[in-house]
Amino acid sequence: MNQSASDVPNATPVNAEARLAEVRVEIDALDRGIVDLLNRRAGLSLEVGRIKTASKDLIFKPFREKEVIEKLVAASRGALPPEHLRAVYREIFSSSRSLQRPQLVAYLGPEGTFSYFAGVEFLGHTVEFQPKQDIQAVFQAVSSREVELGIIPLENSLQGTVGQSLDFFLRYEVFIQSEIFCRINHSLLSKCTELSEVQTVYSHPQPLAQCGAWLRTHLPRAKIIPQESTAAAGRRVAGLPAGTPVEEGAAAIGHKGLAAMLDLNILATGVEDLADNWTRFVVIGPTPAGQEAKDKTSMLFTLPDRPGSLVEILSILAREGINMKKLESRPLRGEKWKYVFFVDVECDLEKDEYKKVLDEMATSCHTLRILGSYPAGPYLDVSGR
């Protein structure tokens, strides 16, 4: 005869409650030990900050942080899932950086854009995020050292490159410090309670394009109106700033977290045309990253107007066994029918071993500028699902 759980002595309510009390006491003791260790670590972070007081070097060291997390994940043998460990240490690093020096980070605002959520997920909650009205303002703030870092969208898996971002790399001397790949999930948000009530949809042009088929299928008669950001669209629909009349039948496409922030209803989620929707963001700073063992390099170059000039550059990279991850041309502002090329390669071109390669490329190019060498970015889910 099978023995039920209630017949097992260790499973009786009395024993279970007693064991639960013991476990809680043990957890409390561990928590006190963890807090003590975190305070000791914070003290060392403050000391690092004092040592670096005279230095203008950036506090953010993404490769060092990535290296530490990978070592900790490899060393972890217990019940803690790797993604939980990574999340905990992202916040520990965020606190450590803030203790060394207050960290200001500009992003495409207002609060609640995907740039905002990507920044919080990657850089942590103790960073001081400063919203900017457009992507150019983010570049300006970093270039002028108003802020230490900026976070910008660079390309999307459905709609391709964010052209504005590439254009501003031509106009501002900033450098890529790191990259992040973020899963994007769009929601339709409104004061309306039914989808049939929606007459107008607002959002940034990129999400509107990413959700085009869904909008044509479910809201074929709705007016589609671009806004400077998803959060700005949400604020408009919510009747903000205070005193702004709420527009009847208005909806916004954006992060579902905007619903709680702006008191909006979620009429639909996952309205993007393809479920596997990722955006690549990059963190930019006013100086090169200045760290060792980087995985990728981004660069801009222009070429002489003659046959085979692009082939020369591609041949150099192929000869050296350098894998190219991205190649895109953009019109060169102020120069008719001339183009600038944006390239990502899988190596650290700033290493001494590549000096001759860079010299050879520079000889073949009209202009060549390294935008930064940096660690390959993590894949983070900021969809809010």
N, C-alpha and C positions, 0 to 999 in steps of 0.2 A: 504494500500500500504506500502511495506517495505521501510524504510528509509535507504539510502546508507550511508557509512562511511563519504563520502564527504559532506553530508547534515548535519552531526553532528557538532555543533559549535566547540567543543573541539578537533575535529580531523582535522580542517583546517590547511594547511601548516604553516600559520603565527603563530597560537597558538601553534602548535607542535614545531616550532623552538624556540619560546619564552620559552616554558616549558623545552625544551632541554637545553637551556642556563641556566635556573634556576637550573636544576639538576646538571649540570656540576659545577656550583658555589658551590653547596652543597657538591658534591663529593670532590672538591678541599679543602674545609674547613675540611671535615672529614679526608682527607689524611694528612693535616698538623697536625691534632690532633693525628692520628695514629703514625706519625713520632716522635712527641713529646713523646708519651708513649713508643715507641720503644727505644728512647734514654734514657729515665728514667730507663727502664728495663736493657739496656746495662750498665748503670752506676752501678746498683745493681749487675750485673754479674761481673763487674770489682772488686767490693768490695768483692764478694765471692772469687774471685781469689786471692786477697790480703790476705784474712783470711786463705786461704788454701796454702799459699806460702810454708810453712815449711812441709806440708803434701805430702807424696808420693802416696796418694790415687788417684785412677783413677778419672778423671773428668767426664767420661761417666757414667751416672746413668740411665740405660734403664728402670728400673721399675718406678723410679720417673717420667721420661718423659712420659711413658705410662699412669701412673696414672693421670698426669696433663691433657693430651690430652683427656682421657676418661671423666674426669670431665667437661672439656670445651665443648666436644661434647654433653654431657647430658644437659648442661646449655644453649646450643645454640638453639634458638627458631625461628630464622629468615630464610632468603632465602639461606644462605650459606650452600652448601651440606657438609656433614661430611667429605668426602674424601678431599675436598678443604681445610677445616679447618685443617685436619691432615697434609696436604702437607705444608701449611703455617707455622705451628708450628714446623715441622721438621727442616725447615730452621732457624726459630727463635732459636731453641735449638742448632743448629749447630753454629750459630753466638755466642750464649752465651758461649758455651764450648770453642770456639776459643779465646774469650776475656779473659776467665779465664786463659787459657794456650794453646799455639799452640799445635794442635793435629795432630800427624803423624800417618797415617794408611797404613799398607802394604797390598798389594793384588796381586793376580796372574796377571801379566801384559803381554804385554804392555797396555797402555790406550786403552779402547774399549772392553775389555773382559766383560763377564757377571758379574764377580766378581766386576769389576770397576763400572758398572751401578748399581749393587745392593748396593754397598757402597755409591754411590752418592745419590741414592734414599732414603736410610735409615739414613745415617749420615749427609747428606747435602753437599752443595757446598763449604762451607768455610773450610772444612777439607783439610789438605794437604795429598793427596794420593801419596804413593810411590810404583811404580810398582816393582815386583820381578820376576825373571826369572822362578821360579817354586814354587810349594806349600811348599816344604821344606824350601825355603828361607824366606817365610812368617813366618813360625814357628820359624826359627832362629832369625829373626829380632825382634819378640815379646819376645822370651825367653831372648835375650841379652839386652832387653830394648832399642834397637836402635829406635824402634817405640813404641807408647803407645798401639796401637791396631792392629789387623790383621783381614782380612775377608777371609774366606775360604769356598768352596763348600763342603757340607757334604754328601748329598744324593739327588737323582733325582727320581721323581715319575715314570719315565719310566725305568731307568736303574739301580736304586738302589743306594747303598752306593758308595761314592768315596773312594775306599780302601786306597789310599795314605794318605788321611786326617786322617783316624783312626790310621794308622800305626805311623804317626808322633806324635800323642798324647802319644804314648808309649815312644817316644824318647825325647820329650821336655816338660818341666814343664810349661805348659800354662793352662789357665782356660777359660771356656766359659762364656762370659758376656751376650750374647743375641743371639737370632736366628731371621732369616727372611725367609719367604717363598716367592719366586719370580716366577712369571709366565714367562716362557721362550718361545720365538718365534724365530725360526731360519730362516735365509735368505741365499740365494745363491748369492754371490757377485763376480764380475769379471770385468775385462777390456773388456771382450767379450760383444757383444750386443745381441747375440742369444744363447739360451740354447744348440742348436745343435753344437755350436763351442767348448763347454767345453770338454776337454780331461782328466784333472786331477783335483781332489778336495782335498783341504787341510782343516784340522780343528783339534781341540783337540779330543782325542779318545771318550770322552763322547758324544759330539754332533754328531760325525760320527755314533755312535751306535744308538743314538736317531733318526737319519734320515736314517737308513739303508734301510728300505723298500722303501722309496721315491727314494733313490739313485739307488737301483736295478731296479726300475720301469722306472725312467726318464733318468738315465745316466748309463745304464748297462755296457757300455764299458769303462767308465772313470776309471782311476787309483785313488784309495783312499789312501791318504798318511797322517798319523797322524802328528800333530804339538804340540808344548808345550802349545799353547793356541789358542783361536779363533782369537784374535787380531794379534798374530804372524803370523797366516795363512793369515789374511787379508793384513798385511804388505808385506808378501812375494808375494802375488798376485799383489799388487800395485807397486812392484818394489822398495821397501824401504829396507834399507836406500838408499838415493839418489845415483844414479849411478848404481844400481843393474838392470840388464836387466829384462824387463817384460817378463815373461814366456808365450808363446803362448798357448792359450787354458786352462789357469789355472783359477780356481775358489776357493772361500773359503766359508765355512759355519760359520756364526756368527751373531751377533746383527746387525739389519739393520742400526743402527746408524753409523756403520763402513763405510757405503757407502759414507756419507757426509764427514767423517773424512779423508778418504783415496782416495777420488775421484774414487769410484768404481760404477759400474752399479748393480742395483738389478735385477737379472734375475728371481728370484722366492722368495716368502715369505711363511711362514708357512710350511716349508719342513720337520718338525718333523713328525714322524709316527702317533702320537696321539696329538690332539689339546690341551688337558688338560695337559700341560707339566709344571711341577713345580720343582724348585730346592730349597732345604733348605740350606741356608748359615748360618754360625755361626760367631759371632764376638768374637775373643779371646784376652786375655790380660795376662800380666805376674803375676797377683795376682788374688785371688778370687774376685767376684763382690762386696761383702761387702755391701749388701743392704737387706732391709726387704721384707717380703711377696712375695717370688718368687714362680713361678708356676711349674717349672720343674727342674729335676736334671738329669745330665748325669754322668755316672761312668764307670770305667773299673775294671774288676776283673779277677783273675785267680783262678783255683780251684784245689784241691787235685785230684790226679788220682785214684779215687775210685768210685764205683757205687753210684748213687743217689746224688752226690755232687751238681749238678745243680738244681735238684729237691728241695734240702734243701733251696737254695736261693729263688727260685720261691715260695716255700711254705711260707717263712717268709713274702714276699711281699703280697701274697694273704691273709694271716692271718690278716695283718694290713690294708687290704682294699686299698693297693697302686696299682694304675693302671699302668701297664707297657706299654709304647708306642712303644718301639723298643728293640729288642734283636738280636744281631749279634755276631758271633764268627769270629775271625781272627787268622791265624797262629801266634804263638809267635816266634818272630825273634830269631834265635840262639838256639831254643829248638825244636827238631824234635817231631812231632806229639803232640805238646802241643798248647793250644789255649788260647786267651784272649777274654773275653766277653765285648761287648759295650752295655750298657743299658740306656734307657731313662725312667724315671718314672714321673708321674704327681703329684709331691709334692715337697716341699722344705725339702730334707733330712738333711739339715744343721740346721734345727730348733732343739731346745733343746728337744722337745717332741719326736724326732726320735733318740735320742742318744742311747737308749737301742737297738733299731732296728739295727742301724749301728754297734754297738758293737757285736751283735749276728751275723750279716752278716760277719763281719771281722773275727770272730772265725771260721766260716764255709769256708771262702775263704783262698786261699794261699796268695793272695795279693788283696787289695781293695784300689782304688783311686777315689775320687770324682773329676770330671772334672769341675764341676760348677753347681750352682743353679741360675736360671735366669727366667725372664718373658717369657711367651709364645709369640712367634713372630707374627708380623702382616703379612698379605698377600698383597704383592705389585706387581703391574704389571710393569715389566721393559722390556716388549717385544718390546716396541717402535711402537706398532700397532696404 
